[in-house]
Amino acid sequence: MTNDAGQPNLFAPEGASTGASTLNPAAGGYQPLAARLRPLNLQQFAGQQHILAPGRPLRQAIDSGQLHSMIFWGPPGVGKTTLARIAAESADAHFLQLSAVLSGVKEIREAIAQARQYKAQGRDTVLFVDEVHRFNKSQQDAFLPYVEDGTLIFVGATTENPSFELNNALLSRSRVYKLRALEMADIEAVVARGLTALEGEVAVDPDCLTQIASQADGDARRALNLLELAADLAADGRITQHTLDELLQASLRRFDKGGDVFYDQISALHKAVRGSAPDAALYWFCRMLDGGCDPLYIARRVVRMASEDIGNADPRALTLCLDAWQVQERLGSPEGELALAQAIIYLACAAKSNAVYAAYKAARQDVEQGGSQEVPLHLRNAPTQLMQSMDHGAEYRYAHDEEGGYAAGENYFPEALRDQQYYHPVDRGLEQKINEKLQYLRERDKTSTIRRYD
């Protein structure tokens, strides 16, 4: 097969045209239902109205045929590839597609060569790169000169956050569009189209259609694949609940270990704990377990929450979290997960304070920015006569021998930081009592007749 310029086409599937005018070819042989139903225009496209409603920048670019380089960022099955094809069709542009998983520098060069040929003929080229985040820095950089000089219109698709996965140089030359998981109503409409396309091959109860749409979890391709598989399994041409029970044995909820969904969910769990929402915290905990997250990872994060968001307002929280971690390590599932659930609910219900966390950060900042402050002489160790002769430890006041076990007026800071305060307890939980004690001790410092000035 050759392209419009008479050159071999290395990028299109066998039997498909590379011209944007035939985006949904009726290729011979078997085609998955999702491929047969790929939308040809925006009227058939499901969802994404936040970027495709009339008047939105992307909609205006597609309607006018004046395309720009762009990045489509979103979960699987929401139409990234289809949208790129529709955009190319609107601009009567040649459409080339690369997969970052399967392609290297050789394929990039061949794609650029084809784009140059079409440019010489006065026709634009849309180069669509699927999973662009899998290209390394040098591969991403290879596109930059040709995006800048207009040789090609670059369209990348990624399920990962472009801010972390793509070069700033490529991002600065492209506009990022965030695609969302499809709403239930959108998925139901896609499934209804799929059922129509099966042309009476199978019957299905309305409840089963709704269940298929729900199990798709916002992924149109998954919904159509489930429908097609259910049709293949259907006895006597009817999809029943028994059919779906056989088909839907594994969890289909999104959880990408190490990806955006992973970090979004642990963030939601942490914020629910901080916000004193035990039910929401428990939900996100179960979502992560359901997706295959290592419970020991959650255990480590829960210990962090105990120190960062509860702190000394309820010191028991840290002990409980460490105990839950130990239960998980010793007993495994399901006892360990139950102990973690107990700890998470306790954290969410406990008095909150980030005073320890804030104090730690403030002290670290002083250490990093303040240079090597000298230890005051009275606080230095004096194990030898030489050190004693140099006044190391001289006039140190042993707190246990002072009134109330407190050496009022004593300074324990380097001289440059005298009277510095990092820790500001809140008026909640145990920290309320801690605050009262510290205030009392500071008042004793102010009224003490003994004030050290080294």
Residue pairs with C-beta under 8 A, 6 or more apart in sequence:
1 8
1 9
1 12
1 14
1 15
2 8
2 9
3 9
3 18
3 94
3 114
4 18
4 19
4 94
4 118
4 121
4 123
5 114
5 117
5 118
5 121
7 114
7 117
9 18
9 114
10 107
10 110
11 18
11 96
11 97
11 98
11 107
11 110
11 111
11 114
12 18
12 97
13 27
15 25
15 27
15 28
16 22
16 25
16 27
17 25
18 94
18 95
18 96
19 94
19 95
20 85
20 88
20 89
20 91
20 92
20 93
20 94
20 95
20 126
21 89
21 92
23 38
23 40
23 85
23 86
23 88
23 89
23 95
24 36
24 38
24 40
32 224
32 225
32 228
33 194
33 197
33 198
33 224
33 225
33 227
33 228
34 220
34 221
34 224
34 225
34 228
36 197
37 190
37 193
37 194
37 197
37 224
38 82
38 85
39 45
39 46
39 79
39 82
39 86
40 86
40 89
41 86
41 89
42 52
42 59
42 62
42 86
45 52
45 79
45 82
45 83
45 86
46 79
46 182
46 186
46 187
46 189
46 190
46 220
47 78
47 79
47 180
47 182
47 183
47 186
47 220
48 78
48 79
48 83
48 179
48 180
50 56
50 180
51 57
51 58
51 59
51 177
51 178
51 179
52 58
52 59
52 62
53 59
57 175
58 70
58 177
61 67
61 68
61 87
62 86
62 87
62 90
63 90
65 90
65 91
65 92
66 91
67 87
67 88
67 90
67 91
67 93
67 124
67 126
67 153
68 153
68 174
68 175
69 147
69 153
69 154
69 155
69 173
69 174
69 175
70 154
70 155
70 156
70 174
70 175
70 176
70 177
71 132
71 155
71 156
71 157
71 158
71 162
71 166
71 171
71 174
71 175
71 176
71 177
72 80
72 83
72 84
72 155
72 156
72 157
72 158
72 177
72 179
73 157
73 158
73 159
73 160
73 161
73 162
73 176
73 177
73 178
73 179
74 80
74 159
74 178
74 179
74 180
74 181
75 159
75 179
75 180
75 181
75 218
75 219
75 254
75 261
76 159
76 219
76 221
76 222
77 182
77 216
77 218
77 219
77 220
77 221
77 222
77 223
78 179
78 180
78 181
78 182
78 218
78 219
78 220
79 179
79 220
80 130
80 157
80 179
81 97
81 128
81 130
81 157
83 179
84 95
84 97
84 126
84 128
84 155
84 157
85 95
85 128
87 126
87 155
88 94
88 95
88 126
88 128
89 95
91 124
91 126
91 153
92 123
92 124
93 123
93 124
93 125
93 126
93 153
94 114
94 115
94 118
94 123
94 124
94 125
94 126
95 125
95 126
95 128
96 111
96 114
96 115
96 125
96 126
96 127
96 128
97 127
97 128
97 129
97 130
98 107
98 108
98 111
98 127
98 128
98 129
98 130
99 129
99 130
99 131
100 129
100 130
100 131
100 132
100 133
100 134
100 135
100 139
101 130
101 131
101 134
103 129
104 139
105 138
105 139
105 142
108 139
108 142
108 143
109 142
111 127
111 152
112 142
112 146
112 151
112 152
114 125
115 125
115 127
115 146
115 151
115 152
116 151
118 124
118 125
119 125
119 150
119 151
119 152
124 152
124 153
125 151
125 152
125 153
126 152
126 153
126 155
127 143
127 152
127 153
127 154
127 155
128 155
128 156
128 157
129 135
129 143
129 154
129 155
129 156
129 157
130 157
131 157
131 158
131 159
132 140
132 156
132 157
132 158
132 166
133 158
133 159
133 160
133 162
133 165
133 166
137 167
140 166
140 167
140 169
140 170
141 167
141 169
141 170
143 152
143 154
143 170
144 169
144 170
144 173
145 151
146 152
146 154
147 153
147 154
147 170
147 173
147 174
148 173
154 170
154 173
154 174
156 166
156 170
156 174
158 165
158 166
159 256
159 259
159 260
160 259
160 260
161 260
162 171
162 176
163 171
180 218
181 217
181 218
181 219
181 254
182 190
182 218
182 219
182 220
183 218
184 213
184 214
186 220
187 213
187 216
187 218
187 219
187 220
187 223
188 209
188 210
188 213
190 213
190 220
190 223
190 224
191 209
191 212
191 213
191 216
191 223
191 224
191 227
192 209
194 223
194 224
194 227
194 228
195 202
195 204
195 209
195 227
198 227
198 228
198 231
201 231
201 237
202 230
202 231
202 234
202 237
202 238
202 239
203 237
203 238
203 239
204 230
204 234
204 238
204 239
205 239
205 240
205 241
207 241
208 230
208 239
208 240
208 241
208 243
208 244
211 244
211 248
212 223
212 226
212 227
212 230
212 244
213 223
215 222
215 223
215 226
215 248
215 252
216 222
216 223
216 226
216 252
217 252
217 253
217 254
218 254
222 252
226 247
226 248
229 247
230 239
230 243
230 244
230 247
231 239
233 239
233 243
233 246
233 247
234 240
234 243
235 243
251 290
251 291
253 287
253 290
253 291
254 261
254 291
255 261
255 262
255 265
255 287
255 288
255 290
255 291
255 292
255 293
256 262
257 291
257 292
257 293
261 291
262 288
262 291
262 293
265 284
265 287
265 288
265 291
265 293
266 284
266 288
266 298
266 301
268 280
268 284
269 281
269 284
269 285
269 288
269 298
269 301
269 344
270 301
270 305
270 309
272 278
272 280
272 281
272 283
272 284
272 348
273 281
273 305
273 309
273 344
273 347
273 348
274 305
274 309
274 352
275 348
276 348
276 349
276 352
277 348
278 344
278 345
278 348
278 349
281 344
281 345
281 347
281 348
282 341
282 344
282 345
285 298
285 340
285 341
285 344
288 298
289 295
289 298
289 337
295 328
295 333
295 336
295 337
295 340
296 325
296 328
296 329
298 340
299 321
299 324
299 325
299 328
299 340
300 325
302 321
302 324
302 325
302 340
302 343
302 344
302 347
303 318
303 321
303 322
303 325
305 321
305 347
306 317
306 318
306 320
306 321
306 343
306 347
307 318
307 356
307 357
308 354
308 356
308 357
309 347
309 352
309 353
309 354
309 357
310 317
310 318
310 347
310 350
310 351
310 352
310 353
310 429
311 353
311 354
311 355
311 356
311 357
311 431
312 353
312 355
312 356
312 425
312 429
312 430
312 431
312 434
313 350
313 351
313 352
313 353
313 355
313 426
313 428
313 429
313 430
313 431
314 350
314 351
314 429
314 430
315 430
317 343
317 346
317 347
317 350
320 342
320 343
320 346
321 343
321 347
323 339
323 343
324 336
324 339
324 340
324 342
324 343
325 340
327 335
327 336
327 339
327 340
328 336
328 337
328 339
328 340
329 336
330 336
350 429
351 428
351 429
351 430
351 431
352 426
352 428
352 429
353 425
353 426
353 428
353 429
353 431
355 423
355 424
355 425
355 426
355 431
356 423
358 422
358 424
359 422
359 423
359 424
360 422
362 422
363 422
366 417
366 420
366 422
370 416
370 417
373 414
373 416
373 417
374 414
374 415
375 414
376 411
376 412
376 413
376 414
376 415
376 454
377 390
377 391
377 392
377 393
377 394
377 454
378 393
378 394
378 395
378 396
378 397
378 452
378 454
379 393
379 396
379 412
380 387
380 392
380 393
381 387
381 392
381 393
382 388
382 392
382 393
382 394
387 393
388 394
395 452
397 407
397 410
397 450
398 407
399 405
399 406
399 407
399 410
402 408
404 444
406 441
406 444
407 450
408 441
408 444
408 445
408 447
408 448
408 450
409 444
409 445
409 448
409 449
409 450
409 451
409 452
410 450
410 452
411 418
411 452
411 453
411 454
413 419
413 420
415 454
423 438
425 431
425 432
425 434
425 435
425 438
426 432
426 435
427 435
